[in-house]
C-alpha cells in the first residue's frame, strides 16, 4: 500500500528539479555599474559643477558617492591623484596652473581652449584624464545694450572695431592699461576706438548701460545679470582674453568609455548662457547646488 505514496513523491521531486533548471534554464545576473566618488572645492560653482556631473552619471545608472568638499583646488587635486576622489569639475586655467608645478602661476596661459587642453594633456598625471571641455566660462567681457547692437549690427568685438567712435563705454579707472582686457589691448587687437570711456566701478557698469548713460560696459561673462534680454555680450572672436572653460576631470580607472560619453554629453549642453542661469538660481534664488543640478540635468535630457 506504500508504493503509490512513493510514486507521488518521486513525481513531485522531478517537477521541482525541472522548475529549478533541470530542463536547461539559466538565471541572469545584472552587473552593477561602477561606483564613482565625486567631490569639489567649497566654492559654490565648484560644488554645482561636480553635482551636475554626478547627477548625470546617476541618471545613466552609475552609482555615485559624494566626498566632503575640499578647501582648495590643490587639496582636491591631491585627492584625485591618490584615487580618493574619482571625478570633479575644474576650469581650464585653474587646472593648467595646478599641473604646471610650483611655477604654474607664472606660466603663460594659451588663449584658446584647444591650446589650453593640449598643454594640460602634456602635464596631466598619468592616472587622470580630461573629458571634453564645455563652452561655459567666466571671463572679462564687453557687453552692450541690445538696442545699440541691433541698430549698429554688432555681435563681436571685431564688429565694434569696424565702426570706430560710436560707443560710450562704462569701465573702471585704469581700464586703458588693464590686461588682458583694456583700452589699449582692444585697440591693438580689434582697432576699437570708443567715443568716450565713463569711469564706473565694475559693480555699476550694468546700471550705466541700463540707464542709457553708456552704450557698453565691462563685466564678467558668467554674471547672471548679463542674461537679461536687453543685454548682448560681445563675442571675443580673437580670444584677446584667454578662454577659461569648465571641464570634467576623472581618474583613468573610473574614466571608462561609458563614463566619458555621459560626461561629454552633459558638457556639450553647459554653455556660458546656461551657466548664467544656473548661477542666478544659486546666488539670486538661493537654491542649493543639488536642486540646481537636478534641474539642469533633467532639462538637458541627460
Rosetta silent file (secondary structure, phi, psi, omega in degrees, C-alpha in Angstrom):
SEQUENCE: XXXXXXXXXXXXXXXXXXXXXXXXXXXXXXXXXXXXXXXXXXXXXXXXXXXXXXXXXXXXXXXXXXXXXXXXXXXXXXXXXXXXXXXXXXXXXXXXXXXXXXXXXXXXXXXXXXXXXXXXXXXXXXXXXXXXXXXXXXXXXXXXXXXXXXXXXXXXXXXXXXXXXXXXXXXXXXXXXXXXXXXXXXXXXXXXXXXXXXXXXXXXXXXXXXXXXXXXXXXXXXXXXXXXXXXXXXXXXXXXXXXXXXXXXXXXXXXXXXXXXXXXXXXXXXXXXXXXXXXXXXXXXXXXXXXXXXXXXXXXXX
SCORE:     score description
SCORE:     0.000 S_00000001
   1 L     0.000  -11.501 -176.675    0.000    0.000    0.000 S_00000001
   2 L   -86.829  -17.037 -176.355    3.072    2.343    0.323 S_00000001
   3 H   -57.475  -44.987  179.723    4.086    2.232   -3.354 S_00000001
   4 H   -59.067  -37.443  179.215    1.603    4.901   -4.538 S_00000001
   5 H   -63.473  -45.003  179.737    2.899    7.327   -1.931 S_00000001
   6 H   -62.445  -38.902  179.316    6.498    6.817   -3.026 S_00000001
   7 H   -63.352  -42.499  179.324    5.454    7.301   -6.626 S_00000001
   8 H   -62.550  -42.058  179.528    3.725   10.621   -5.833 S_00000001
   9 H   -62.889  -40.948 -179.542    6.793   11.912   -4.003 S_00000001
  10 H   -63.998  -39.832  179.497    9.044   10.965   -6.912 S_00000001
  11 H   -65.652  -45.128  179.196    6.835   12.789   -9.387 S_00000001
  12 H   -61.422  -42.278 -179.461    6.727   15.948   -7.262 S_00000001
  13 H   -62.016  -41.482  179.193   10.501   15.850   -6.792 S_00000001
  14 H   -64.183  -39.451  178.541   11.034   15.546  -10.544 S_00000001
  15 H   -63.875  -42.350  179.314    8.790   18.534  -11.204 S_00000001
  16 H   -63.118  -40.726  179.253   10.713   20.633   -8.674 S_00000001
  17 H   -62.242  -42.118  179.982   14.042   19.682  -10.258 S_00000001
  18 H   -64.012  -41.972 -178.739   12.753   20.717  -13.685 S_00000001
  19 H   -66.383  -27.215 -177.257   11.461   24.037  -12.362 S_00000001
  20 H   -90.722    9.080  175.391   14.818   24.821  -10.776 S_00000001
  21 H   118.251    2.207  179.628   16.735   24.474  -14.014 S_00000001
  22 H   -62.215  -21.166 -178.602   16.865   20.790  -14.660 S_00000001
  23 L   -90.410    6.731  177.816   15.458   21.478  -18.135 S_00000001
  24 L   103.601    0.709  178.763   18.413   23.751  -19.053 S_00000001
  25 L   -65.413  148.944  179.792   17.003   27.104  -17.804 S_00000001
  26 L  -131.877  147.820  178.006   19.617   29.661  -16.588 S_00000001
  27 L   -92.384  144.821  179.739   19.379   32.674  -14.293 S_00000001
  28 L  -101.402  136.562  176.986   20.674   36.086  -15.458 S_00000001
  29 L  -110.724  122.306  179.196   22.843   38.314  -13.257 S_00000001
  30 L   -88.859  119.320 -178.534   22.745   42.033  -13.959 S_00000001
  31 L   -75.856  132.634  177.048   26.172   43.602  -13.324 S_00000001
  32 L   -74.391  141.767  174.955   26.100   46.820  -11.348 S_00000001
  33 L   -71.013  156.092 -176.626   27.831   49.798  -12.925 S_00000001
  34 L   -60.493  154.906  173.243   30.898   51.074  -11.036 S_00000001
  35 E   -92.044  132.125 -177.214   30.626   53.446   -8.094 S_00000001
  36 E  -121.206  127.367 -179.324   32.303   56.797   -8.734 S_00000001
  37 E   -93.049  124.554  179.657   33.253   59.200   -5.940 S_00000001
  38 E  -110.495  157.202  173.125   32.829   62.883   -6.742 S_00000001
  39 L  -160.197 -176.578 -175.437   33.938   65.985   -4.875 S_00000001
  40 L  -158.933 -175.281  165.412   34.679   69.681   -5.325 S_00000001
  41 E   -91.463  177.557 -179.300   36.085   72.655   -3.507 S_00000001
  42 L   -77.931   -3.823  175.928   33.866   74.620   -1.130 S_00000001
  43 L   -64.901  131.195 -176.749   33.273   77.236   -3.838 S_00000001
  44 H   -56.088  -37.202  178.851   29.543   77.124   -4.770 S_00000001
  45 H   -65.852  -41.868  177.831   30.281   76.984   -8.501 S_00000001
  46 H   -62.289  -42.210  178.052   32.659   74.060   -7.980 S_00000001
  47 H   -62.727  -40.807 -179.409   30.054   72.263   -5.877 S_00000001
  48 H   -64.324  -46.739 -176.405   27.427   72.845   -8.546 S_00000001
  49 H   -64.838  -42.867  177.583   29.558   71.546  -11.419 S_00000001
  50 H   -60.327  -40.805 -179.411   30.576   68.398   -9.516 S_00000001
  51 H   -67.286  -37.443  176.817   26.920   67.785   -8.678 S_00000001
  52 H   -60.319  -48.177  179.840   25.901   68.235  -12.325 S_00000001
  53 H   -65.301  -40.179  179.524   28.405   65.613  -13.436 S_00000001
  54 H   -63.354  -45.190 -178.810   27.454   63.315  -10.553 S_00000001
  55 H   -69.670  -32.126  175.220   23.730   63.522  -11.256 S_00000001
  56 H   -62.161  -41.097  177.681   24.297   62.974  -14.982 S_00000001
  57 H   -66.666  -40.540  178.270   26.090   59.732  -14.111 S_00000001
  58 H   -61.368  -39.952  178.287   23.311   58.718  -11.722 S_00000001
  59 H   -66.455  -23.741  175.696   20.733   59.232  -14.460 S_00000001
  60 L   -90.885   11.363  173.668   22.874   56.921  -16.598 S_00000001
  61 L    74.300   21.088  168.423   22.601   54.334  -13.766 S_00000001
  62 L   -83.310  151.799  175.386   26.123   54.688  -12.417 S_00000001
  63 E   -88.727  133.674 -175.280   26.462   54.609   -8.646 S_00000001
  64 E  -125.475  129.394  173.013   27.784   57.882   -7.241 S_00000001
  65 E  -110.553  151.457 -177.449   29.310   58.610   -3.834 S_00000001
  66 E  -119.262  128.232  178.714   29.991   62.115   -2.581 S_00000001
  67 L  -104.966  144.145 -178.225   33.064   63.141   -0.606 S_00000001
  68 L   -52.730  140.845 -176.998   33.165   66.275    1.540 S_00000001
  69 L   -62.959  150.461 -179.605   34.337   69.362   -0.348 S_00000001
  70 E   -97.411  154.085 -177.773   37.975   70.456   -0.082 S_00000001
  71 L   -70.540  -33.814 -176.678   39.163   73.888    0.987 S_00000001
  72 L  -133.723  160.191  176.555   41.449   74.365   -2.033 S_00000001
  73 H   -65.940  -33.678  179.396   41.842   73.111   -5.583 S_00000001
  74 H   -63.446  -40.994  178.154   45.323   71.851   -4.708 S_00000001
  75 H   -66.776  -39.292  177.527   43.899   69.604   -1.982 S_00000001
  76 H   -63.437  -42.204  179.568   41.238   68.348   -4.365 S_00000001
  77 H   -62.769  -40.235  177.804   43.887   67.614   -6.992 S_00000001
  78 H   -61.621  -42.664  178.935   45.923   65.621   -4.468 S_00000001
  79 H   -63.412  -35.547  177.491   42.853   63.533   -3.609 S_00000001
  80 H   -67.031  -46.082 -178.256   42.302   62.853   -7.316 S_00000001
  81 H   -66.144  -26.806  176.701   45.865   61.730   -7.929 S_00000001
  82 H   -84.746   -9.692 -179.064   45.596   59.392   -4.923 S_00000001
  83 L    83.289    6.788  178.870   42.303   57.972   -6.183 S_00000001
  84 L   -72.644  -28.172  173.008   40.387   59.111   -3.096 S_00000001
  85 L  -123.571  142.937 -175.702   38.180   61.161   -5.445 S_00000001
  86 L  -115.285  -11.228 -178.555   37.467   59.981   -8.976 S_00000001
  87 E  -155.081  138.371  172.557   35.604   62.868  -10.588 S_00000001
  88 E  -154.392  177.208  171.915   35.324   66.638  -10.297 S_00000001
  89 E  -117.460  140.174  177.954   34.885   69.720  -12.446 S_00000001
  90 E  -137.500  169.345  172.273   37.604   72.354  -12.889 S_00000001
  91 E   -93.931  153.029 -176.509   38.303   75.368  -15.073 S_00000001
  92 H   -62.101  -42.297  179.530   40.870   75.050  -17.832 S_00000001
  93 H   -67.860  -41.936  179.346   43.061   77.853  -16.484 S_00000001
  94 H   -61.652  -43.283  179.926   42.835   76.575  -12.908 S_00000001
  95 H   -67.550  -39.994  179.402   43.768   73.051  -13.941 S_00000001
  96 H   -61.522  -40.376  178.066   46.628   74.263  -16.126 S_00000001
  97 H   -64.253  -39.200 -178.571   48.099   76.182  -13.185 S_00000001
  98 H   -65.737  -41.757 -175.643   47.819   73.102  -10.951 S_00000001
  99 H   -85.150   -7.281 -179.067   49.555   70.722  -13.350 S_00000001
 100 L   -83.568   -1.962  175.959   52.249   73.241  -14.311 S_00000001
 101 L    88.191 -168.946 -175.316   54.002   72.775  -10.983 S_00000001
 102 L   -55.273  -32.983 -179.379   55.304   75.318   -8.430 S_00000001
 103 L   -93.460   20.719 -174.603   55.782   77.999  -11.089 S_00000001
 104 H   -58.565  -32.987 -178.315   52.325   77.462  -12.531 S_00000001
 105 H   -70.145  -19.208  179.853   51.155   80.973  -11.771 S_00000001
 106 H   -96.278   -5.341 -178.672   53.965   82.333  -13.932 S_00000001
 107 L   -75.418  126.780  178.466   53.276   80.003  -16.868 S_00000001
 108 L   -58.343  136.512 -179.512   51.751   81.851  -19.844 S_00000001
 109 L   -94.703  121.615  175.424   48.160   80.734  -20.419 S_00000001
 110 L   -58.043  148.202 -173.634   47.298   79.889  -24.047 S_00000001
 111 L   -75.921  -34.798 -174.162   44.374   81.974  -25.240 S_00000001
 112 L   -99.327  155.464  178.551   42.177   79.280  -26.786 S_00000001
 113 H   -60.067  -39.847 -178.916   40.522   76.264  -25.196 S_00000001
 114 H   -60.845  -46.347  179.860   42.169   73.949  -27.749 S_00000001
 115 H   -68.741  -36.960  177.320   45.671   75.139  -26.891 S_00000001
 116 H   -63.238  -44.616 -179.514   44.931   75.044  -23.154 S_00000001
 117 H   -62.028  -38.859  178.617   43.660   71.452  -23.403 S_00000001
 118 H   -65.366  -41.115  178.925   46.790   70.413  -25.290 S_00000001
 119 H   -66.613  -39.841  178.260   49.031   71.997  -22.643 S_00000001
 120 H   -63.804  -45.505 -177.330   47.067   70.337  -19.841 S_00000001
 121 H   -58.397  -34.980 -179.788   47.231   66.928  -21.512 S_00000001
 122 H   -69.264  -31.360 -174.112   51.033   67.124  -21.653 S_00000001
 123 H  -104.216   -6.726 -174.757   51.350   67.861  -17.929 S_00000001
 124 L   -68.301  135.882  174.956   48.423   65.872  -16.519 S_00000001
 125 L   -53.172  147.198 -172.580   49.334   62.992  -14.132 S_00000001
 126 L   -64.268  -19.110 -179.124   49.107   59.638  -15.920 S_00000001
 127 L   -95.203   12.875  178.874   46.210   58.451  -13.753 S_00000001
 128 E  -125.709  150.122  177.903   43.959   61.381  -14.720 S_00000001
 129 E  -142.371  144.923  176.312   42.101   62.202  -17.916 S_00000001
 130 E   -89.275  146.100  164.855   40.022   65.180  -19.077 S_00000001
 131 L   -86.371 -179.501  179.330   36.593   64.939  -20.559 S_00000001
 132 L   -64.508  132.081  177.951   35.590   67.242  -23.398 S_00000001
 133 L   -63.689  149.594  173.573   35.710   70.914  -22.308 S_00000001
 134 L   -83.518 -176.807  169.761   32.441   72.831  -22.122 S_00000001
 135 L  -106.946    5.217 -179.283   31.933   76.288  -23.577 S_00000001
 136 L   -78.624  125.693 -179.736   30.843   77.648  -20.176 S_00000001
 137 E  -151.286  165.854  178.098   33.262   80.212  -18.827 S_00000001
 138 L  -133.327   99.881 -178.570   33.556   83.301  -16.662 S_00000001
 139 L  -139.748  169.913  178.832   35.982   85.869  -18.026 S_00000001
 140 E   -66.273  134.399 -178.133   36.206   89.629  -18.599 S_00000001
 141 E  -141.346  165.640  168.343   33.954   90.750  -21.447 S_00000001
 142 E  -105.378  128.994  176.813   32.460   93.794  -23.130 S_00000001
 143 E  -123.005  156.603 -177.741   28.661   93.867  -23.148 S_00000001
 144 E  -138.698  162.529  173.525   26.303   96.362  -24.756 S_00000001
 145 E   -66.503  137.261 -178.708   22.660   97.396  -24.759 S_00000001
 146 H   -61.635  -32.854  177.412   20.724   95.302  -27.266 S_00000001
 147 H   -61.340  -37.407  178.952   19.217   98.439  -28.728 S_00000001
 148 H   -68.718  -47.163 -178.010   22.758   99.617  -29.525 S_00000001
 149 H   -67.775  -34.957  179.670   23.882   96.310  -31.072 S_00000001
 150 H   -66.348  -46.656 -178.316   20.689   95.963  -33.103 S_00000001
 151 H   -63.550  -36.338 -174.154   20.909   99.443  -34.595 S_00000001
 152 H  -102.513    3.330  179.690   24.606   99.050  -35.431 S_00000001
 153 L    52.246   63.003 -178.291   24.587   95.321  -36.345 S_00000001
 154 L  -123.708  127.355  176.911   27.222   94.364  -33.783 S_00000001
 155 L  -129.292  -21.412 -176.570   27.725   90.897  -32.325 S_00000001
 156 E  -128.071  167.574  175.136   31.507   90.633  -31.897 S_00000001
 157 H   -67.226  -30.671  174.961   34.406   92.806  -30.832 S_00000001
 158 H   -62.552  -40.906  177.303   35.569   92.749  -34.450 S_00000001
 159 H   -59.975  -42.983 -179.247   32.214   94.256  -35.445 S_00000001
 160 H   -65.656  -38.187  179.244   32.669   97.020  -32.883 S_00000001
 161 H   -66.462  -25.889 -179.519   36.190   97.725  -34.129 S_00000001
 162 L   -76.935   -7.729 -178.933   34.898   98.136  -37.672 S_00000001
 163 L  -130.574   71.831 -174.111   32.748  101.084  -36.512 S_00000001
 164 L   -65.042  149.017  171.898   35.078  103.358  -34.529 S_00000001
 165 L    74.535   17.308 -178.016   33.891  106.195  -32.340 S_00000001
 166 L  -105.742  -13.748 -171.909   30.269  105.112  -31.966 S_00000001
 167 L  -114.203  136.299  168.735   30.220  103.596  -28.465 S_00000001
 168 E   -95.184  130.179 -174.846   30.386  105.085  -24.995 S_00000001
 169 E  -113.524  133.398  171.291   31.905  102.584  -22.561 S_00000001
 170 E   -94.825  118.954 -176.033   31.402  102.297  -18.793 S_00000001
 171 E  -150.520  155.360 -178.268   34.635  100.917  -17.320 S_00000001
 172 L   -71.700  162.139  175.242   36.636  101.152  -14.080 S_00000001
 173 L   -56.138  141.815  179.337   39.538  103.526  -13.524 S_00000001
 174 L    86.337    3.575 -176.611   42.744  102.214  -15.085 S_00000001
 175 H   -60.712  -34.058 -175.636   40.869  100.420  -17.860 S_00000001
 176 H   -55.068  -41.013 -176.477   43.057  101.924  -20.571 S_00000001
 177 H  -104.377    5.804 -179.391   46.133   99.966  -19.442 S_00000001
 178 L   -65.479  148.827  174.977   44.360   96.930  -17.951 S_00000001
 179 L  -132.114  149.619   -0.942   45.302   93.488  -19.230 S_00000001
 180 L   -79.132  -18.728 -179.952   44.248   91.312  -20.843 S_00000001
 181 L   -99.580  111.482  179.422   41.046   93.342  -21.404 S_00000001
 182 L  -158.469  172.226 -177.161   41.785   97.055  -21.568 S_00000001
 183 H   -58.978  -47.118 -178.955   41.532  100.061  -23.833 S_00000001
 184 H   -65.786  -43.044 -179.282   44.979   99.655  -25.390 S_00000001
 185 H   -63.279  -40.456  178.057   44.584   95.905  -25.832 S_00000001
 186 H   -65.669  -36.543  178.110   41.202   96.361  -27.522 S_00000001
 187 H   -68.591  -43.987 -178.399   42.702   98.982  -29.819 S_00000001
 188 H   -66.189  -41.748 -173.955   45.731   96.832  -30.690 S_00000001
 189 H   -87.429  -40.199 -172.935   43.756   93.634  -31.312 S_00000001
 190 H  -116.469   -2.459 -177.522   40.410   94.868  -32.607 S_00000001
 191 L    61.737   30.357 -179.256   41.081   98.507  -33.630 S_00000001
 192 L   -79.317  129.762  177.676   38.307   99.567  -31.246 S_00000001
 193 L  -126.820  106.589 -178.925   38.094  103.307  -30.654 S_00000001
 194 L   -77.611  146.781  175.806   35.475  104.313  -28.078 S_00000001
 195 L   -61.845  -44.505  175.316   33.731  107.671  -28.340 S_00000001
 196 E  -160.994  155.171  175.717   34.345  108.116  -24.629 S_00000001
 197 E  -115.717  119.715 -179.518   35.051  105.996  -21.554 S_00000001
 198 E   -94.163  116.862 -179.644   32.959  106.827  -18.475 S_00000001
 199 E   -62.027  119.112 -175.251   34.789  105.926  -15.238 S_00000001
 200 L  -147.109  133.199  176.415   32.472  103.492  -13.443 S_00000001
 201 L   -64.012  149.098 -174.262   33.095  100.871  -10.760 S_00000001
 202 H   -54.559  -39.410 -177.187   32.582   97.359  -12.114 S_00000001
 203 H   -65.387  -14.280 -176.241   29.533   96.759   -9.931 S_00000001
 204 H  -113.095    0.929 -176.821   27.783   99.720  -11.569 S_00000001
 205 H   -64.304  -38.733  178.438   28.676   99.258  -15.249 S_00000001
 206 H   -65.626  -38.450  177.173   25.454   97.346  -15.967 S_00000001
 207 H   -60.382  -40.126 -179.546   23.446  100.068  -14.243 S_00000001
 208 H   -64.271  -40.779  178.978   25.076  102.653  -16.505 S_00000001
 209 H   -68.799  -42.686  179.103   24.154  100.707  -19.633 S_00000001
 210 H   -64.695  -31.884 -179.445   20.601  100.103  -18.418 S_00000001
 211 H   -81.877  -11.312  178.853   20.235  103.811  -17.599 S_00000001
 212 L    86.022    7.223  178.291   21.463  104.801  -21.047 S_00000001
 213 L   -82.897   -9.370  174.503   24.484  106.755  -19.815 S_00000001
 214 L  -145.614  148.884  177.045   26.725  104.260  -21.643 S_00000001
 215 L   -82.185  -33.478 -175.244   26.211  102.048  -24.694 S_00000001
 216 E  -137.658  166.429  178.852   28.505   99.314  -23.444 S_00000001
 217 E  -147.916  172.390  177.478   30.190   98.174  -20.246 S_00000001
 218 E  -109.420  133.113 -179.715   32.867   95.859  -18.884 S_00000001
 219 E  -156.160 -162.246  178.533   31.838   92.827  -16.835 S_00000001
 220 E  -111.869  134.990 -174.387   32.192   89.095  -16.308 S_00000001
 221 L   -61.456  -28.382 -178.434   30.685   86.670  -18.795 S_00000001
 222 L   -86.074    0.369 -179.272   29.293   84.444  -16.022 S_00000001
 223 L   -63.276  119.348 -179.297   27.407   87.282  -14.298 S_00000001
 224 H   -54.950  -29.702 -177.928   23.733   86.167  -14.089 S_00000001
 225 H   -65.080  -22.516 -179.004   22.626   89.763  -14.692 S_00000001
 226 H   -78.656    1.313  174.512   24.016   89.602  -18.231 S_00000001
 227 H   -78.660  -10.040 -177.467   21.290   87.090  -19.097 S_00000001
 228 L   -56.347  140.845 -178.854   18.844   89.989  -19.404 S_00000001
 229 L   -63.360  -17.107 -177.762   17.139   90.196  -22.776 S_00000001
 230 L   -87.787   -0.479 -173.897   18.212   93.840  -23.007 S_00000001
 231 E  -121.292  141.245  174.282   21.941   92.963  -22.951 S_00000001
 232 E  -124.419  124.469  174.880   24.270   91.433  -25.553 S_00000001
 233 E   -86.624  122.063 -177.718   27.711   90.105  -24.581 S_00000001
 234 L   -74.259  134.155 -179.101   30.072   90.741  -27.483 S_00000001
 235 E   -69.914  129.958  175.459   31.951   87.695  -28.680 S_00000001
 236 L   -84.267   75.227 -167.584   35.702   87.865  -28.102 S_00000001
 237 L   -72.293  -10.807  175.370   36.253   86.304  -31.528 S_00000001
 238 L  -110.371   11.150  178.242   40.053   86.666  -31.484 S_00000001
 239 L    51.123   50.062  173.877   40.379   85.360  -27.903 S_00000001
 240 L   -60.773  -46.338  175.162   42.011   88.509  -26.570 S_00000001
 241 L   -92.452  120.955 -177.276   41.045   87.361  -23.091 S_00000001
 242 L   -53.243  137.372  175.063   42.156   83.732  -22.627 S_00000001
 243 L   -59.468  151.296  176.574   39.317   81.247  -22.501 S_00000001
 244 L  -147.270   80.490 -170.689   38.639   79.735  -19.087 S_00000001
 245 E   -99.170  158.679  176.294   36.106   76.968  -19.560 S_00000001
 246 E   -81.899  141.275  176.438   34.707   74.283  -17.262 S_00000001
 247 E  -148.016  154.547  177.261   35.734   70.692  -17.926 S_00000001
 248 E   -86.003  143.399  177.567   35.396   67.331  -16.174 S_00000001
 249 E  -125.247  124.932 -172.681   38.469   65.671  -14.661 S_00000001
 250 E  -137.433  150.894  175.945   38.302   61.935  -13.921 S_00000001
 251 E   -70.691  150.767 -179.334   40.702   59.189  -12.921 S_00000001
 252 L   -64.277  -31.411  179.582   41.697   56.801  -15.699 S_00000001
 253 L   -65.036  -37.731 -179.085   40.390   53.872  -13.633 S_00000001
 254 L   -90.426  -19.011 -173.726   36.917   55.415  -13.480 S_00000001
 255 L   -83.379   61.578  176.166   37.002   57.106  -16.883 S_00000001
 256 L   -69.402  170.579  179.650   35.608   54.289  -18.975 S_00000001
 257 H   -59.801  -39.363 -179.997   34.181   54.953  -22.417 S_00000001
 258 H   -65.652  -41.888 -179.975   30.635   54.922  -20.979 S_00000001
 259 H   -64.818  -48.981 -178.503   31.542   57.377  -18.220 S_00000001
 260 H   -63.651  -36.722  177.889   33.334   59.784  -20.554 S_00000001
 261 H   -63.049  -41.694  178.525   30.465   59.607  -23.053 S_00000001
 262 H   -65.334  -43.206  179.365   27.984   60.550  -20.318 S_00000001
 263 H   -64.897  -42.007 -178.788   30.185   63.415  -19.108 S_00000001
 264 H   -65.343  -33.956  179.646   30.758   64.700  -22.632 S_00000001
 265 H   -63.766  -45.981 -179.641   27.008   64.705  -23.322 S_00000001
 266 H   -73.159  -33.357  177.999   26.229   66.941  -20.358 S_00000001
 267 H   -62.311  -35.987 -178.896   29.313   69.108  -21.011 S_00000001
 268 H   -63.516  -23.641 -178.941   28.059   69.834  -24.531 S_00000001
 269 L   -95.437   -5.249 -177.722   24.955   71.431  -23.018 S_00000001
 270 L   -92.686   89.433 -180.000   26.845   73.524  -20.458 S_00000001
 271 L   -98.248  171.869  176.522   27.223   76.877  -22.225 S_00000001
 272 H   -62.258  -39.783  178.389   28.044   80.296  -20.792 S_00000001
 273 H   -61.948  -42.729  178.163   24.365   81.234  -21.148 S_00000001
 274 H   -64.356  -39.961  179.643   23.370   78.106  -19.225 S_00000001
 275 H   -61.878  -40.006  177.749   25.973   78.884  -16.542 S_00000001
 276 H   -59.630  -43.615  179.787   24.497   82.358  -16.037 S_00000001
 277 H   -64.311  -42.669  179.385   21.069   80.831  -15.475 S_00000001
 278 H   -63.212  -43.251 -179.487   22.454   78.247  -13.070 S_00000001
 279 H   -67.904  -31.054  175.859   24.357   80.876  -11.098 S_00000001
 280 H   -64.592  -40.236  177.980   21.219   83.016  -10.898 S_00000001
 281 H   -63.575  -37.518 -179.949   19.392   80.105   -9.294 S_00000001
 282 H   -73.157  -53.376 -169.117   22.240   79.736   -6.788 S_00000001
 283 H   -88.168  -30.518 -178.276   23.016   83.348   -5.935 S_00000001
 284 L   -94.822  -48.207 -177.147   19.701   85.117   -6.550 S_00000001
 285 L   -84.895  -18.241  178.816   17.107   82.452   -5.795 S_00000001
 286 L    76.968   19.011  178.249   19.127   80.740   -3.066 S_00000001
 287 L   -72.973  154.297 -179.624   18.611   77.223   -4.452 S_00000001
 288 L   -80.554  157.679  176.281   21.088   74.516   -3.406 S_00000001
 289 H   -56.076  -35.769 -179.387   23.645   73.027   -5.827 S_00000001
 290 H   -63.835  -44.281 -178.980   21.768   69.703   -5.616 S_00000001
 291 H   -67.704  -45.524 -178.085   18.468   71.268   -6.680 S_00000001
 292 H   -64.457  -41.322  178.617   20.008   73.383   -9.449 S_00000001
 293 H   -62.958  -40.853  179.599   21.981   70.414  -10.798 S_00000001
 294 H   -64.079  -39.669  177.264   18.849   68.272  -10.858 S_00000001
 295 H   -62.471  -43.751 -177.227   17.000   70.963  -12.787 S_00000001
 296 H   -68.811  -47.932 -176.762   19.813   71.238  -15.318 S_00000001
 297 H   -67.288  -29.957  175.906   20.398   67.535  -15.888 S_00000001
 298 H   -70.862  -46.664 -179.938   16.658   66.982  -16.223 S_00000001
 299 H   -69.289  -28.729 -178.637   16.175   69.821  -18.687 S_00000001
 300 L   -78.925   -8.365  177.147   19.338   68.874  -20.580 S_00000001
 301 L    73.315   24.171 -179.808   17.907   65.427  -21.235 S_00000001
 302 L   -85.625    0.000    0.000   20.906   63.606  -19.816 S_00000001
